[in-house]
Amino acid sequence: GLVIDGRTLNIIFQGGLETKFLALTKHCRSVLCCRSTPLQKSMVVKLVRRQLKVMTLSIGDGANDVSMIQAADVGIGISGQEGMQAVMASDFAISRFKHLKKLLLVHGHWCYARLAKMVIYFFYKNVSYVNLLFWYQFFCGFSGSTMIDYWQMIFFNLFFTSLPPLLFGVLDRHVSAETLLVLPELYRNGQ
């Protein structure tokens, strides 16, 4: 691991040592920036996003973490004693740091699996609908006549676009939360 403070970050950013800093951090399992300013925190996140081209996650619990949370791809705010500024600027909010494990491993896995299934479902829905319209044009001699009324077309898309995501969101949990917490490597298998 690497622990780096605000003064050292200041030297890195002013001295043009960003590439050497990133080369060093690639060899570490975790990097902890302590005693740094809000600007330095957001600069580290932007540097990692820009140079390494990876997805970033920032976690903060106070007003000094808002710029870092907004610079990241995904921001998690922890409601705490420092106020609700981080929660208001974040994508996800948790009440305690200990809930982060469940948010990432359980809800993240379920969300990833649901989105993957829904993308396939939407392709299936659209391909079947366009295929039906295509063959109907052969039947009517390419006259351009509509196969169904506009209201029926609106309700078709409304029914097949709104109901399945709600059902998937409520009912689809192919692996239990306890199993996902015990076996965190299942998250990587889904990808």
Secondary structure, 3 states (H helix, E strand, C coil): CEEEEHHHHHHHHHHCCHHHHHHHHCCCCCEEEECCCHHHHHHHHHHHHHHHCCCCEEEECCHHHHHHHHHCCEEEEECECCECHHHHHCCEEECCHHHHHHHHHHHHHHHHHHHHHHHHHHHHHHHHHHHHHHHHHHHCCCCCCCCCCHHHHHHHHHHHHHHHHHHHHHHCCCCCHHHHHHCCCHHHHHC
